[in-house]
Amino acid sequence: MFKKGVLKELFDSLFSKTWPMWVGGILLAILSTLLFVIKYPWGASGGYVNIGQNLFQSLGITNLGTGTPINMHTVALLNIFIIIGALISALFSREFGIRVAPAGELVKGLVGGALMGIGATVGIGCTTGGFFSGVAALSGGALFLSLGFLIGTILALRYLLWEMEALPNISMGKSCTILSGNKPKTGWQRWLGWILIAVVLYIVNSYTSKGGSTMKVLGWHILIALILGIILQRSRYCIVRAFREPFMTGEATAPVAIIISVLVALMGFTVIKYFGVGNAGEISVRAIELKSVYANFWLRALIGGIIFGIGMTLAGG
């Protein structure tokens, strides 16, 4: 039998300290491999496109609309519930807070985000689907996308260094934090985290209990997204750091973690592609082999990667 407080100690050990990034990377690679078996490897940009298309459609811009609602799009659901999973993890660790950055940083975040959106569209991929899953899937386009990220990061870092010397006040200014977990009487954060866990599990059950393979796939995407979000928040896993740190700080923590996670995913993806594991009954083995291999080789991926690399460095993540 468990001694009194053992479960609490286990909970605190998971959410009181930050996990090593390489541990998070291995777990993320395993979950991405599971997503591959279920339907498709982990990606992100396609989900944001779907969310944007539905938004445009609701505003009457029908030529940018889509026939797939958000609640039926696997990648859109992944994006939404990854954020919810990260929120739950932040609540459990009492790190949640609404942090408003200085105006200059908000502007750089907006510009960087816009560049990432453009770069992902041009290069047919982002740091998740284009790089993390693309390299693991042995996509030639992913290699040129990665090269573009590297060039874009270097260009953006040169700008940021110039900005620090010439325009230091851009990133200065007032900032504030609301509902910080560091303040007294923050026990509500963990209670809210458990409530959100219950809500997400109810949503998963509502999908998987409806019958049909499509609904089960959607339900499992929501569940895995929840776990992905928790791992991302706890391990501070960040692909941008892997491209930025060697040139900015000289540290190798993030690059090593990214290399380990990509290698683990590479092994899993190769087994799936070679043996046709997963949806082999629904699609051809050749189609499985080509998953996460995009028609962006080579110039399109390179240009899109440069634009995305500039954007992700300006935005800071």
C-alpha positions as MATLAB code, in Angstrom:
seq = 'MFKKGVLKELFDSLFSKTWPMWVGGILLAILSTLLFVIKYPWGASGGYVNIGQNLFQSLGITNLGTGTPINMHTVALLNIFIIIGALISALFSREFGIRVAPAGELVKGLVGGALMGIGATVGIGCTTGGFFSGVAALSGGALFLSLGFLIGTILALRYLLWEMEALPNISMGKSCTILSGNKPKTGWQRWLGWILIAVVLYIVNSYTSKGGSTMKVLGWHILIALILGIILQRSRYCIVRAFREPFMTGEATAPVAIIISVLVALMGFTVIKYFGVGNAGEISVRAIELKSVYANFWLRALIGGIIFGIGMTLAGG';
ca = [
       0.000    0.000    0.000;
       1.043    3.578   -0.631;
       2.172    5.547    2.368;
       0.300    8.735    3.086;
       1.684   11.517    0.941;
       3.457    9.296   -1.590;
       1.184   10.378   -4.450;
       1.605   14.003   -3.416;
       5.385   13.599   -3.442;
       5.180   12.045   -6.914;
       2.976   14.900   -8.119;
       5.330   17.500   -6.652;
       8.357   15.804   -8.194;
       6.717   16.085  -11.623;
       5.536   19.674  -11.309;
       7.878   21.389   -8.857;
      10.995   21.232  -11.029;
      11.699   21.748  -14.713;
      12.434   18.517  -16.594;
      15.649   18.134  -18.616;
      14.940   19.174  -22.187;
      16.334   15.920  -23.594;
      13.827   13.935  -21.528;
      11.007   16.031  -22.943;
      12.428   15.559  -26.434;
      12.407   11.757  -26.166;
       8.824   11.753  -24.873;
       7.717   14.107  -27.648;
       9.368   11.864  -30.265;
       7.527    8.826  -28.907;
       4.179   10.635  -28.962;
       4.813   11.918  -32.495;
       5.490    8.312  -33.535;
       2.180    7.268  -31.980;
       0.443   10.032  -33.935;
       2.086    8.648  -37.082;
       0.623    5.197  -36.350;
      -2.813    6.698  -35.713;
      -2.875    8.976  -38.753;
      -0.075   11.478  -39.352;
       3.066   12.734  -37.554;
       2.977   15.810  -35.341;
       2.483   19.075  -37.218;
       1.193   22.558  -36.450;
       0.960   24.997  -39.370;
      -1.863   23.124  -41.132;
      -3.987   23.438  -38.004;
      -3.466   27.195  -37.811;
      -4.420   27.437  -41.487;
      -7.668   25.593  -40.748;
      -8.438   27.837  -37.763;
      -7.754   30.911  -39.880;
      -9.861   29.605  -42.756;
     -12.795   28.977  -40.433;
     -12.379   32.472  -39.008;
     -12.363   34.024  -42.488;
     -15.374   31.941  -43.432;
     -17.309   33.088  -40.374;
     -16.485   36.695  -41.331;
     -17.877   36.139  -44.817;
     -14.565   35.861  -46.685;
     -15.774   32.694  -48.363;
     -12.945   32.328  -50.881;
     -10.620   31.593  -47.950;
     -13.057   29.220  -46.288;
     -12.829   25.496  -45.675;
     -15.189   22.552  -45.598;
     -13.609   21.121  -42.437;
     -14.734   22.654  -39.132;
     -12.166   23.100  -36.392;
     -13.667   20.346  -34.235;
     -13.144   17.833  -37.070;
      -9.586   18.835  -38.050;
      -6.922   16.722  -36.345;
      -4.086   19.279  -36.467;
      -6.306   22.172  -35.376;
      -7.411   20.115  -32.375;
      -3.769   19.265  -31.657;
      -2.841   22.956  -31.578;
      -5.734   23.925  -29.327;
      -5.325   21.126  -26.802;
      -1.529   21.435  -26.695;
      -2.094   24.969  -25.404;
      -4.651   23.664  -22.908;
      -2.203   20.952  -21.803;
       0.528   23.557  -21.290;
      -1.956   25.684  -19.326;
      -2.811   22.737  -17.078;
       0.890   22.037  -16.496;
       1.511   25.680  -15.608;
      -1.406   25.579  -13.166;
      -0.164   22.359  -11.556;
       3.313   23.852  -11.124;
       1.851   27.185   -9.968;
       3.728   28.978  -12.732;
       0.657   30.341  -14.470;
       0.415   34.059  -14.947;
      -0.823   36.503  -17.565;
       2.386   38.316  -18.419;
       2.136   41.453  -20.540;
       5.466   42.331  -22.150;
       6.635   45.868  -22.998;
       5.071   47.414  -26.102;
       8.223   46.978  -28.186;
       8.341   43.237  -27.451;
       4.652   42.899  -28.332;
       5.298   44.555  -31.694;
       8.229   42.226  -32.376;
       6.036   39.295  -31.411;
       3.377   40.416  -33.881;
       5.856   40.973  -36.708;
       7.667   37.723  -35.939;
       4.417   35.790  -35.847;
       3.355   37.219  -39.193;
       6.702   36.252  -40.731;
       6.353   32.732  -39.324;
       2.914   32.453  -40.904;
       4.263   33.597  -44.275;
       7.331   31.373  -44.011;
       5.309   28.291  -43.080;
       3.013   28.859  -46.050;
       5.839   29.436  -48.531;
       8.044   26.633  -47.216;
       5.160   24.197  -46.571;
       6.179   23.578  -43.003;
       7.154   24.958  -39.620;
       9.530   23.896  -36.855;
       7.130   21.097  -35.881;
       5.825   19.479  -39.076;
       8.478   20.766  -41.457;
      11.559   20.258  -39.289;
      10.847   17.909  -36.346;
       8.626   15.498  -38.263;
      10.057   16.272  -41.706;
      13.671   15.423  -40.867;
      12.551   12.278  -39.025;
      10.564   11.284  -42.118;
      13.705   11.669  -44.282;
      12.236   14.507  -46.322;
      14.748   16.264  -48.553;
      12.689   19.436  -48.342;
      13.016   19.358  -44.539;
      16.801   19.646  -44.857;
      16.540   22.811  -46.956;
      13.853   24.151  -44.608;
      16.270   23.589  -41.718;
      19.027   25.392  -43.621;
      16.608   28.275  -44.139;
      15.849   28.350  -40.393;
      19.570   28.575  -39.699;
      20.132   31.437  -42.160;
      17.051   33.295  -40.943;
      18.141   32.918  -37.313;
      21.590   34.338  -38.058;
      20.086   37.311  -39.933;
      17.609   38.041  -37.137;
      20.306   37.766  -34.459;
      22.434   40.301  -36.333;
      19.446   42.669  -36.270;
      18.799   42.078  -32.562;
      22.436   42.769  -31.705;
      22.257   45.991  -33.724;
      18.987   46.892  -32.000;
      20.531   46.424  -28.544;
      23.236   48.954  -29.380;
      21.365   51.453  -31.538;
      17.790   51.256  -30.217;
      17.961   49.858  -26.665;
      14.685   51.489  -25.603;
      12.573   49.376  -27.989;
      12.461   46.461  -25.574;
      12.213   48.676  -22.502;
       9.004   49.834  -20.942;
       6.303   48.786  -18.550;
       5.373   45.144  -18.104;
       2.973   43.501  -15.718;
       1.907   40.076  -14.493;
      -1.650   39.194  -13.534;
      -2.696   36.150  -11.447;
       0.891   35.167  -10.757;
       1.377   31.770   -9.130;
       4.183   33.155   -6.961;
       1.762   35.159   -4.842;
       0.086   33.817   -1.668;
      -3.206   31.933   -1.844;
      -2.625   30.293   -5.239;
      -4.076   26.896   -4.371;
      -6.879   27.617   -6.833;
      -4.420   27.057   -9.677;
      -4.090   23.339   -9.015;
      -7.835   22.945   -8.476;
      -8.463   24.657  -11.814;
      -5.892   22.337  -13.417;
      -7.782   19.251  -12.185;
     -11.068   20.694  -13.423;
      -9.564   21.265  -16.884;
      -8.164   17.713  -16.886;
     -11.655   16.382  -16.191;
     -13.152   18.538  -18.954;
     -10.572   17.388  -21.529;
     -11.064   13.711  -20.616;
     -14.816   14.183  -20.981;
     -14.258   15.655  -24.461;
     -11.983   12.724  -25.367;
     -14.664   10.275  -24.241;
     -17.354   12.135  -26.189;
     -15.311   11.706  -29.383;
     -14.191    8.107  -28.913;
     -17.595    6.826  -27.731;
     -19.440    8.024  -30.846;
     -18.114    5.147  -32.929;
     -16.390    5.278  -36.287;
     -12.665    5.441  -36.919;
     -12.671    9.180  -37.679;
     -14.066   10.142  -34.282;
     -11.707    7.776  -32.483;
      -8.747    9.308  -34.304;
      -9.880   12.802  -33.287;
     -10.349   11.720  -29.684;
      -6.863   10.231  -29.493;
      -5.388   13.385  -31.021;
      -6.973   15.424  -28.232;
      -5.602   13.083  -25.553;
      -2.087   13.045  -27.017;
      -2.189   16.830  -27.468;
      -2.946   17.203  -23.767;
       0.169   15.172  -22.909;
       2.260   17.021  -25.523;
       1.339   20.346  -23.935;
       2.316   19.152  -20.460;
       5.676   17.849  -21.713;
       6.416   21.038  -23.664;
       5.694   23.213  -20.628;
       7.628   21.078  -18.145;
      10.722   20.541  -20.299;
      10.771   24.005  -21.919;
      11.354   22.172  -25.198;
      12.056   24.813  -27.834;
      13.392   24.233  -31.346;
      14.113   27.948  -31.768;
      16.673   27.726  -28.951;
      18.468   24.943  -30.819;
      19.070   27.253  -33.782;
      19.717   30.369  -31.691;
      21.875   29.254  -28.747;
      25.051   28.238  -30.626;
      25.349   31.761  -32.056;
      23.929   33.751  -29.134;
      25.173   32.093  -25.934;
      27.345   29.194  -27.076;
      25.275   26.723  -25.027;
      24.468   23.276  -26.395;
      21.602   22.109  -24.151;
      18.835   22.759  -26.667;
      20.721   21.549  -29.775;
      21.632   18.252  -28.073;
      18.046   17.745  -26.893;
      16.687   18.416  -30.384;
      19.188   16.034  -32.003;
      18.283   13.252  -29.550;
      14.535   13.716  -30.078;
      14.842   13.798  -33.875;
      16.943   10.616  -33.832;
      14.356    8.820  -31.687;
      11.559    9.956  -34.010;
      13.682    8.955  -37.018;
      13.923    5.374  -35.770;
      10.194    5.170  -35.094;
       9.208    6.766  -38.404;
      11.557    4.480  -40.360;
      10.017    1.340  -38.846;
       6.514    2.601  -39.660;
       7.434    3.517  -43.237;
       9.437    0.359  -43.912;
       6.839   -2.087  -42.616;
       3.752   -0.047  -43.525;
       2.518    0.083  -39.944;
      -0.620    2.043  -39.153;
      -3.286    2.830  -41.727;
      -1.970    0.196  -44.117;
      -5.459   -1.177  -44.587;
      -6.769    2.192  -45.732;
      -3.923    3.534  -47.862;
      -1.034    2.088  -49.815;
       2.360    1.437  -48.288;
       3.771    3.959  -50.778;
       1.502    6.636  -49.334;
       2.779    5.818  -45.846;
       6.367    6.126  -47.073;
       5.642    9.631  -48.379;
       4.025   10.963  -45.213;
       5.700   14.180  -44.015;
       7.568   14.391  -47.344;
       6.468   17.624  -48.995;
       6.895   19.037  -52.472;
       9.121   21.868  -51.224;
      12.510   20.657  -52.387;
      14.585   22.807  -52.606;
      14.195   26.573  -53.239;
      10.682   26.899  -51.820;
      11.733   25.302  -48.536;
      14.873   27.424  -48.350;
      13.060   30.747  -48.891;
      10.205   29.817  -46.552;
      12.697   28.639  -43.932;
      14.624   31.929  -44.051;
      11.428   33.954  -43.581;
      10.261   31.658  -40.770;
      13.713   31.702  -39.125;
      13.722   35.503  -39.006;
      10.204   35.512  -37.579;
      10.765   32.901  -34.877;
      13.923   34.656  -33.650;
      12.236   38.060  -33.535;
       9.224   36.611  -31.732;
      11.477   34.790  -29.277;
       9.967   31.316  -29.714;
];
